[in-house]
Amino acid sequence: MPVKGSRICGCGRLVPSGTACACEIRRARERKARHDAKRPTARERGYTAEWERESKAFLRECPACRRCGAPATLVDHIQPHKGNQRLFWNRANWQPLCRPCHNSAKQSEERRNQQKDY
């Protein structure tokens, strides 16, 4: 089976394929910090005590991850609500997900969709 070779990082270093150079890691951390500094807090985005109660009730009704069938640990908004409270509270827009499915597949999907919007 073919193996990918090394690549050259933006700083000129030779980096094994599938790994990140120290400068790439630093840039990613800086980019995430800039994004987080502008992002409202979870409470400001609507994730209040009321949300905690409702999401726990939803998970009792729908305990399995919609993607892989593992026990669901969080409620995800199928269509990102982006502050729209009507969409935020619409149970038809909720889906149960396990943390790995939410943090990997779902986030990658949302990033791809954001790139299409530009």
C-alpha positions, 0 to 999 in steps of 0.5 A: 500500500502506498505511503504518503511522503513528507511535505514542506511546511510554510516555514520551510521545514520537512514534515512527515505527512499527517503531522503538524509543524510547531509553527502550524500548531502555533498559528492554529492556536493563535487563530482559535484564540482570536475566534474565541475572543470574539465569540459570545459566551455559551450563556449569551448564545442561549445555553442556559439552565433552561437549555440544560433541562430541556436537552437532558429531557430530550436525551432521555427520549432519544438516548442513541447517537443519530450517527453511530448508535452509541449512547448520546451525550449531547443535543446538537442543532441540525441546522445551526441556529446562529442566534435565532431563538426560534430555531434554537428551541425548535425540537425538530432541529435537535438531534442526539449525538455522542461527543466523538460524532459531534466533535469530529464529523459534525464540525467538519461538515459545518466547516465545509458548509461555511466554506460553500457560503463564501 
